[in-house]
Amino acid sequence: MSDRIKIKALLQTTPTEQQVNVKGWVRTFRNNQFIALNDGSTNSNLQIVVDFENTDAAILKRITTGAALSVTGTLVASLGKGQTVEVKATQIEILGDSDPEKYPLQPKKHSLEFLREIAHLRFRTNTFGAVFRVRNSLAFAVHQFFQERGFVYLHTPVITASDAEGAGEAFKVTNLDLNNPPKTETGEIDFKQDFFGRATNLTVSGQLEGELGAMALSDIYTFGPTFRAENSNTTRHLAEFWMIEPEMAFYDLDDNMDLAEGLLKYVIKYALEHNREDIEFLSQRLQEEEKSKPQQERSDMSLLEKLEFCLNNDFERLTYTEAIEILKNSTQNKKKKFQFLIEEWGADLQSEHERYLVEKHFKKPVILTDYPKAIKAFYMRQNEQDANGHETVRAMDILFPGIGEIVGGSQREERLDKLEQRMDEMGIPKEELWWYLDTRRFGACPHSGFGLGFERLVLFVTGMGNIRDVIPFPRFPKNAEF
């Protein structure tokens, strides 16, 4: 097994009639002579030339689409189009058969909807091979970015007793007998008898715990799964997704924005350098897909152009108040083309507004800051009232073309009195978050952080249209297969 060479490496090797061993899965077998073999290291197949006159007919019959082979042979220059090298097989071993009558991935075009139904096999297609190699590179680049800057990778809990966002859309975790749960005298479920002795849920964010780490280690980041029990059947929502959440002591909002913009540019650049072939393939796939759309819905830029564009432009920074004025006075708004019309300050911006700012108005990524206090979380640092009496917080969202919000963050409220007052206003019980408030009692300092939804990043870099296609096994309402 150790003699095996990956196909990606072989395709870059100068042929000197050397003996090689490759293993992979059959994509096609033509004329009883040419095998297109793929091992997932690249979208490109390696051509295996079979000496069919001197090969056992029983072996030839078993070389079918999807079968796993081990091939030993001579690496030679290829005379055929599309490849520089090929292998003249001297020995073919069938490692795993694939019944052509039952194998669902025949060599033809399959819809993404169909492939979602066979998510356990979709990795074997060119599209998903490319998507998940890019996802791998982006994940590696995230770690490399933070490690190069001296951040500590902190594992925050998956099971928590807090709801960081105050959204209440968390999955409950219990070990109680659901058919006969213990009850209190008032008839409520008695969680004191549960495994943890209290009600718990799957985490919606590692932020609050991340802040605890930052208050000792200065700069930390988390990168792990988070869960939302939203009944959202959209192309942008998942019930289980991955979040990157750095928290930094001694950072103000400007430092926070600089770090977030730096991270996005770094990981996009890394993917372009290390997965150029995959991204070019995905760019071509997107162009083909867009041909079926009406002209006004087609993107002005190819996927590659869009990625280069984000690298080569400083993100536009403006306040929520400035954005509201732009949106209110836009032709879209005046002609009532927005589904949600912008009528006054304080409106919660929808995806259509975010995309208008990015794609139509500024034509570049945008960072919005200083949102209304009323529509943001309790932990965001409060600004002084402005001249119009508006109450805002030191929040920032980064908006990307085609995606809308990709990053959400803020300078955190380090003043204990302000934080407690805000928690009271929002009905968040202080006694449950006593440990969080301790960071404001003992050595509080200005600090900031943000959350980057990893799947939205992968969606942007791969040009895929549905978030269910950039996570290996998507979890969404009424679906938890595989």
N, C-alpha and C positions, 0 to 999 in steps of 0.2 A: 504493500500500500504506500510505503514511504517514497517509492520511486516516481510516484505520480507528479506530473507537471500540470499546473492550471492552464486552461486554454488562453486566458488573457496574456500570460507570460509567453506561451508558445507562439502566439500570433506576432509577438515582437522579437522573436528569435531568428537569427540568421541561419538558414538551413545548410547543414554540411553533411547531409545523409546520416545524421546521428540517430541512434535508437532512442525512442521516447515511449512513455506510457501516459495515456490520458484516460480519465474516467468522466462520464457525464450521462446525460439523457438524450435520447434520439429526438430530434425535432422533425426531420424528414428522412426518408430513404428512397432514393430515386434509381430506377433502372437496375435494381439489384446490385448497384455498384457504388453509389455516392451517399454516404451518411452525413447529415448535418448534425454535429454533436455539440451540446451546450452544457456547461457545468455551473452556470450562474455567476462566474467571475466577470463576465462581460456579456453584452447583448450579441456580440459577434459569435457566429458558430464556427467550429473547426470542421473542415471537410475531411472525411475519412474515405479513402479510396479502397474498395474491397476487390480482391481478386476472386470474383464470384465463381470462376471455373474451378478454382482449387479450394473453395470453402464449402463445408458440409451444408447441404440443402436445408437440414433441420435447423442449423444456426441462422441461415439467411431468413428463414420463415419467422424466426423469433425477433428479428430486428424490426421492431414496429415503433411508431410514434409513442414516446413516453417511456420506452424501455431503458433501463440503466445498463451501460456497457463499460467494460474495461478493454481498452484497445492498446496493443503494443505494435509499434511499426517504425518506419523510417520517415523522418521529417525531410520533406523535399520542397523545392520551389514549386508554386502552383502555376499552371498554365491557364487555369480558368479565371473568369472575371470575379472580382469581389473579394479575393483573398490572395495574400502573398505566399502563404505556405499551406501545405496539406500533409496528411499522414498516409503513407502507403501501408495498409494494415498487414501485419504478418500473423497476428493472433487476435482473435476477438472472443471475449468471454461475456456471456449474458449474466449480469449480476441480479437483474430483476426484470421479469416479464411485464408487459403491459398489453392487455387484451384490447385490440383496436376497435372491437365492437362496443366496448364499454367505456373506454377512456374518453372523458368529456372534452379534452383539449385537442381537438383535431387541427391540423394546419390550415386554419382559415380565420377570418376576422370574427372575434366574439365581442358582444356588447359588454360595457362595464357593469351593467345591471346583472347580466348572467354571471360574470366573473365574481361579483360580490356573493352570489349564492354558492360558489365553490371556492371560498376564500382560502381553503386549505391547499388548493392547487394553483391559485392565480399567480403565485410567485414565479411559476415556470413560463409565464408569458413575457414578451419583451417589455411591455409597458410596466408591469409590476416589478420585474427585475430591475429596471432603471429606477423606478420610484424608491425602492427599498435600499438600493445601493446609495442613492442620494441621501436618503434619511439617515443611513449609517454615517455618512461623511459629516452631515450637519451635526449629529449628536457628538461625534468625536471633536469637531471644531468648537462646539460650545464648551466642552471641558478644557480644551487646549487654551481657548481665549482666557478663561478665568484662572486657570493654573499659571499661565504666563504672567498674570497680574497679581499673584500672591493670594488669591482667594482660597478659602477653605471650603471643601465640598461637605455639606452637612446633610445627613439623612434625617429628614423630619418625619414624624409618625404618619402612617396611613390611617390608623384608627385614632380618632380624637374625640374629645368631649366638647370641643368648641366649633363654632361656625364662623370662620374669619370674615366672611362677607356679610353676615347677618341676613342671608337670603332665605335660610330655612329650607333649601332644596337639597338636602343631604340624604344619602342612603343610610338607613338605620342599621346598626350592627347589634345582634343579640344572640344569646345562647339559650334563651328561654324557650319553653315548649309553646309554640305558636297556637296549638290547638287548645291549650289550657294554661295560659300565662297567669302567674300569681298576681293578685290584685291587692291594692291598699284598701283601707276602710272606706275610702270615698269612691271606690270602684275603678280607680286608674291602675294602669299596669305598674307593678312594684319593681322598678328597676334596681332597687337595693339588693334584690335576689338574683340579679343578672351577673354574668361573668365578671364584669369590672365594677360591680356594685353601684353603677349609675348608667344613665342613658348615654350611648356612644354612637358615632357615625363614621362613615368613610370621609376622609379629609376633602375639603373643597379648596384648600390652599395651605401651603407650608409657611406662609408669610409670618404669622404671629410667632411661631416657634423659631423661624429664621431670625427674627428681630432679637430674640434672646441670645442667639449665637453671636450676632453682630455686636452686641453690647459687651462682648468679652474678646472676640477674635477679630474685630474691626470689619473685615470683609468676608462674607460667606455667600455661597449660592446653593440652592437646592435644584434638583432635576429629577422629578419623579412623577408617578401617576396621581391624578386628582379626579374627583368624581362629582358630577352634578346630576341630581334626579329631576332635571327639567324634562317635561314631556315635549321636547322639540324635535320634530321630524324635518330638519332642514339640511341643506348641503354644508352648513357651517357649524353644526353642533354635534357633539358626541357626549355620551354619558360617562365615558372613561377616556381621559386624554392626559397628555404629559405636559408639565409646566416647568419652566426655568424661572426660578425666583431668587435673584440676588438681593441681599440686604447689606447696606454699607453704613458704618458709623462715620460721622464727621463729613457727610455728603449733603449738600443742599440740592435743590431741584435742578439747577443747571448742571451740577456734577452728574446727577442721575440721568439727565437727557444725553449728556456726552457719552456716558458709559453704554446706554441702550443703543444709541446710534452706532457707536463703535462696534458693539457686539454684532448687530445685524449686518454691517458691512463686512466684518471679518468672516462670518460664517458663509455668507453668500460668495465671497471671493474664494474661500477654501473649496466650496463645492464646484465653482467654475474651473478651478485649477485641477482638482482631482477627479471630477466626474464630467469632464467636457463632453465625452462621447455620449453619455447617458442624457445629459441636458440637451444636446443637439438632437438626439432622437425624440425626446419629449417635446422639444420646440417644433419639430416637424409634425409630430402627432397632433399638437394643438392647432397648427396651421390647417391641417386637413379637416379637423373638427370644426374650425371656424367657418370653413367654406359653406357649411350648411346653415349658418346663421344669417339673419338679415344684416345688411351692410352696417346699419347704425349700431348693431350690437357687437360688431367685430372690434378687436383691439387694434389700436394704432401701431402698436409695437409687437414684434415677435417676443417670445419668451426670453431669448438670449439678450435682445435689446433692452427689455424691461429690467433684467438683472444688472446689466452693465450700467443702465441709467441710474439705478439705486446706488451703485458704487461711486459714480462720477458726480453726483449732485449732493450738496449739503441739504439736509432735510429742512423744510420751511417751518419756522417756529412762530406761532401766534397764539393769542389768548382765545379762550372760549368766546369772550365778549366780541372780539374782532371777527371771529368766525360767524357768529350769529348775524352780525351786520352784513357780511358777504352773502350769507345764505338768504337773509330776508330780502335783500335787494337783487337777488339773482333772477334771471329770466325764468328759470325752472319754477321758482317759488311764485313769481308774479303771474305766470301762466297756469298755476295750479297743477304743475306736472309732478311735484313731489306727492307721494302717498300721504306723508305726514307734513303738513304745511308749517313753516316756521312763522309764528306770529308775534312771539314776544320772548324776551330774555328769560332763561330758566328752562327752556324746552330741553328734553333729553334727546341728544342727537341720535338719529337712526343710521343704519348702514348706508342708506341712499344719500344722506347728507355728507357722511364721511367720504364716500366715494366721489361725490360731486367736487368737494374741496380738493381731493388728490388728483382726480383724473381730468376734470374739466377746468377748474379755476387755476390751481397752481401748477398742475401737470408734473408733480414730483411728490415724494413722500412728505407728510406733514406731521408736526408735533403740536398738538393742542394742549394748552396749559390753563390753569386757574379756572376750574369748573365751578358751577354753583354748589355751594355746601350741601344744599338740600338733596342733590341727586348722587352724592358720593358717600363712601364708607366713613365710619366713625373715626378711624385712625389717621385721617389725612390732616396735615397741618393747616390751621385756619389762618387766612389772611385778614388784615384789617379791612373794614368796610370801605368800598370805593366811593367816589363822589356821588354816585347814583343810589347809594345805600345797598348795593349788591354785596351779599356775603359769599365769598369764594374760598376754595381750598387749594393748596399747592399740589394739584394733581397734574399728571401729564399722560396723554395717550398718543401712541404713534400709529398713524394711519397709512396703509399701503395701497397701491393701485390693485383693483380687483378683489381685495380682501376686506378693506375697511380696517377696523382696529386690530393691530397685531401685538401691541404692547400696551399695558396699563400700569401706571405706577404713581408714586407720590413721594413728597417729603413727608415723613411721619410726624405726628403731633408728639413732641417730647415734653410739653408742659402738662404736668399732672392735672392741674385744675381745669384746664381747657378740655383735656381728654375725658375726664370724669363728667364734666358738664355735658359734653356731646353724647356720651354713653347714656346719661339720664334722659336726654332729649329723644334718643332713639330706642329707649326701653331695653338697653342691653345690660343685663345684671352684672354689676361690678364685682360681686362676691365670686362669680364663676371665673372671672378673668383676673383674680388677685395677683397671680403670678406674672401676668403681662404688665399690670400696673406697677409691680415692683421695679421694673426696669426704668420707670419714671421717678421712683422714690430714691433709688440708689445709683447715683452717677449718671443721670440722664444727659444726653447730648443730642445735637442735631443729627438726624440720620434719615436715609432714604432707601427706596427699593422699588422694584417693578416685577411684573409677571409677564412672561412671554409664552404664549400658547404654542407649543412645539409643532403641533399638527398644522396650525395656520402658517407657520414658517415653511414647513415642508410643502404645503399647498401652494404657496407663493413660488417657491424655487422650482417645483416640478411642473407648474402650470396646470395641475389637475383641477377639475371643477367641483369635486365633491370630497369633503373631508373624510368620508368613509373609505376613500381610496388611497389614503396616505398613512393609515395605521394598519398593521397587519391583520388584526381581528377586531373590527369595529363593534362597539357596544352602543346601541341606541334603542329607543322604545320598541318593545316586543321583539328584540333580537339580542340573544346572547349565545349564539351557536359557536361551535368549535372551541 
